[in-house]
Amino acid sequence: MKLGILITTYNDGDIILRCLDSIYDQLDNLNFPVYVVCVDDGSDSPLAYPHFDILRTEHRGRSYARIEGLKKILAENCTHFLFLDSDMVLPPGFLKKLQTVVENYDSDAFIIPEVAFSSYNNFWTKVKVFERNLYRVNYCKESGNIEAARLWKLFSFPGFVEGLEAFEEIQPTILGIKKGLKIIKTEEIFIYHDEKKVTLRDLLRKKNSYFCCMLESGKCSKWDIIKRYYFFRPHLYHKENLKKYIRHPVLTIGVILMYLVLTLNFLWVSISQNFIKKKE
């Protein structure tokens, strides 16, 4: 096995350095080679990190950055590759356990659970961390999947969708399932995911940008959006999550309120875009 690791970053400050350090600290005593490329998507201050390959591009968005990084991994003749976000952190021993997972399971790709955390303690941050950790239950099939397979056999990977800046990380998983590839969710390893500071205003701004991108691109149908949309996600009704709702009623109410606000925002964006198109 030769593992390629792809990370993208844009104006992430010390967050990306923490991610890169969590990889570098694990490279000793591995019995397989690891190639790491970090694509700097035109940050205001260029990223510098002496231990890994840093590829700087003009700012075009994460999908383009990932495509450029994937070219580098292909050129290095990697057999497997893992793609990460800059706000992710690998726990100690992750890479050694990753090798065991690859050897023990004959699968084209693996969904790796994400453990959400944040150093902030305001209400909406706690709600978002709670909501993100609801995803950690059983793997839902294509109809409701919202988790990305981040570890792939390179020859099985269907590719990133160029120009899609929302839902872009799960599109390879959706395409892989439709092609009949074997994709499993592993419980042997996990990735930390920093939600940072969340406010309702920032969340609305971020999701509004995603909604516009999804609706304008034409590369992700409205039906694909709707069947993965908040209240339609099957994992929310898993028995393990029902227990969490009982134990944390205030956070549960927060999740419901957040979903209602974001749903109304999605409907408003969709109606507005349809109105603009009719006027044109």
BELWO-V289025 format. One record per residue. N is the residue number from 0. SS is DSSP state (~ for helix, > for strand, _ for the rest). PSI is psi as a letter, one per 40 degrees, with the letter a starting at -180 (999 if undefined). OMEGA is omega in degrees with one decimal (* if undefined). Layout:
n = {N/N}
ss = {SS/SS}
psi = {PSI/PSI}
omega = {OMEGA/OMEGA}
This chain:
n = {0/1/2/3/4/5/6/7/8/9/10/11/12/13/14/15/16/17/18/19/20/21/22/23/24/25/26/27/28/29/30/31/32/33/34/35/36/37/38/39/40/41/42/43/44/45/46/47/48/49/50/51/52/53/54/55/56/57/58/59/60/61/62/63/64/65/66/67/68/69/70/71/72/73/74/75/76/77/78/79/80/81/82/83/84/85/86/87/88/89/90/91/92/93/94/95/96/97/98/99/100/101/102/103/104/105/106/107/108/109/110/111/112/113/114/115/116/117/118/119/120/121/122/123/124/125/126/127/128/129/130/131/132/133/134/135/136/137/138/139/140/141/142/143/144/145/146/147/148/149/150/151/152/153/154/155/156/157/158/159/160/161/162/163/164/165/166/167/168/169/170/171/172/173/174/175/176/177/178/179/180/181/182/183/184/185/186/187/188/189/190/191/192/193/194/195/196/197/198/199/200/201/202/203/204/205/206/207/208/209/210/211/212/213/214/215/216/217/218/219/220/221/222/223/224/225/226/227/228/229/230/231/232/233/234/235/236/237/238/239/240/241/242/243/244/245/246/247/248/249/250/251/252/253/254/255/256/257/258/259/260/261/262/263/264/265/266/267/268/269/270/271/272/273/274/275/276/277/278/279}
ss = {_/>/>/>/>/>/>/>/>/_/_/_/_/~/~/~/~/~/~/~/~/~/~/~/_/_/_/_/_/_/_/_/>/>/>/>/>/>/>/>/_/_/_/_/_/_/_/_/_/_/_/_/>/>/>/>/_/_/_/_/_/~/~/~/~/~/~/~/~/~/~/~/~/~/~/_/_/_/_/>/>/>/>/>/>/_/_/>/>/>/_/_/_/~/~/~/~/~/~/~/~/~/~/~/_/_/_/_/>/>/>/>/>/>/>/>/>/_/_/_/_/_/~/~/~/~/~/~/~/~/~/~/~/~/~/~/_/_/_/_/_/_/_/_/_/_/_/_/>/>/>/>/>/~/~/~/_/_/_/_/_/_/_/_/_/_/_/~/~/~/~/~/~/~/~/~/~/~/_/_/_/_/>/>/>/>/>/>/>/>/>/>/>/>/_/_/_/_/_/~/~/~/~/~/~/~/~/~/~/~/~/~/~/~/~/~/~/_/_/_/_/~/~/~/~/~/_/_/_/~/~/~/_/~/~/~/~/_/~/~/~/~/~/~/~/~/~/_/~/~/~/~/~/~/~/~/~/~/~/~/~/~/~/~/~/~/~/~/~/~/~/~/~/~/~/~/~/~/~/_}
psi = {h/h/h/h/h/h/i/i/i/h/f/e/b/e/d/d/d/d/d/d/d/d/d/d/e/e/e/i/f/i/f/i/i/h/h/h/h/h/h/h/f/f/i/d/h/h/h/h/h/e/e/i/h/h/h/h/i/i/h/e/i/d/d/d/d/d/d/d/d/d/d/d/d/d/d/e/f/i/d/i/i/h/h/i/i/d/e/i/h/h/i/h/e/d/d/d/d/d/d/d/d/d/d/d/h/g/i/d/i/h/h/h/i/h/h/i/i/i/e/i/e/i/d/d/d/d/d/d/d/d/d/d/e/d/e/e/a/i/h/h/a/d/d/e/h/e/h/h/h/e/h/i/h/d/e/e/h/e/i/i/h/h/e/h/e/h/e/d/d/e/d/d/d/d/d/d/d/d/e/e/i/h/h/i/h/i/e/d/i/i/h/h/h/h/e/a/h/h/i/d/d/d/d/d/d/d/d/d/d/d/d/d/d/d/d/d/d/e/e/h/i/d/d/d/d/d/e/e/h/c/e/e/h/d/d/d/e/i/d/d/d/d/d/d/d/d/d/g/d/d/d/d/d/d/d/d/d/d/d/d/d/d/d/d/d/d/d/d/d/d/d/d/d/d/d/d/d/d/d/999}
omega = {167.1/-173.8/170.0/177.4/-177.7/175.8/173.8/-178.3/174.2/178.7/-175.8/175.1/-177.5/-178.1/-179.6/178.4/176.7/177.5/-177.9/177.9/-178.7/175.0/-175.2/-177.7/-176.9/-171.1/178.4/173.4/170.9/178.9/173.2/-178.5/178.8/174.1/-177.2/174.1/176.0/-179.1/176.7/-173.8/175.2/178.8/178.9/174.5/-176.4/179.8/173.7/177.0/-167.8/-169.7/-174.3/177.6/179.1/179.2/-179.9/179.3/170.8/-175.2/178.6/-178.9/-171.2/-178.0/178.1/179.3/179.6/178.4/178.5/178.5/179.1/177.1/179.1/179.9/176.1/-179.5/180.0/178.1/175.8/176.4/-179.9/173.8/-178.0/175.9/-174.0/168.9/-176.8/-179.2/176.4/-179.7/176.8/177.0/179.5/178.3/-175.7/-173.4/176.5/178.8/178.1/178.6/179.1/178.6/-179.2/-178.1/-174.5/-176.1/176.9/-175.7/176.9/-177.0/-178.6/168.3/-178.2/-179.0/177.3/177.4/-177.0/176.0/173.7/175.6/179.2/-172.3/177.6/-169.8/-173.9/173.2/179.0/177.8/-178.1/176.6/178.1/-179.0/-179.8/-178.3/173.3/-178.1/-169.0/179.1/-169.8/-178.2/177.5/-177.3/-167.2/-173.2/-178.0/-173.9/175.2/-180.0/-179.1/166.4/-175.4/178.3/-173.1/158.0/-170.5/-177.9/178.9/-171.8/-177.0/176.5/174.7/179.8/-175.9/175.2/179.6/-174.5/174.2/-173.5/-172.2/-175.3/178.0/-178.6/176.3/178.6/178.9/178.9/179.9/178.7/179.3/178.9/179.4/177.7/178.9/-179.7/-178.1/174.9/-178.3/176.3/-176.6/-179.8/177.4/179.7/172.7/179.8/-177.3/177.5/-179.2/179.6/-178.8/169.0/-178.9/179.2/179.3/179.2/177.4/179.2/-179.1/-178.0/176.7/176.7/178.7/-178.3/180.0/-179.8/-177.9/-176.6/-177.4/-172.8/-175.4/-178.3/178.6/-173.2/177.7/179.0/176.1/179.1/-173.3/-174.4/173.2/-169.2/172.1/-171.5/-179.3/-176.4/-174.7/-175.9/-179.6/-174.1/175.4/-174.3/179.0/178.3/177.0/176.9/179.5/179.6/-179.5/-178.6/-175.5/-174.3/-178.0/178.7/177.6/177.0/177.5/178.1/179.7/178.6/179.4/179.4/179.5/-179.9/-178.7/177.1/177.2/178.0/178.3/179.1/179.5/179.2/-178.5/179.9/-179.7/-178.9/177.3/179.5/179.4/-179.7/179.3/178.4/179.6/*}
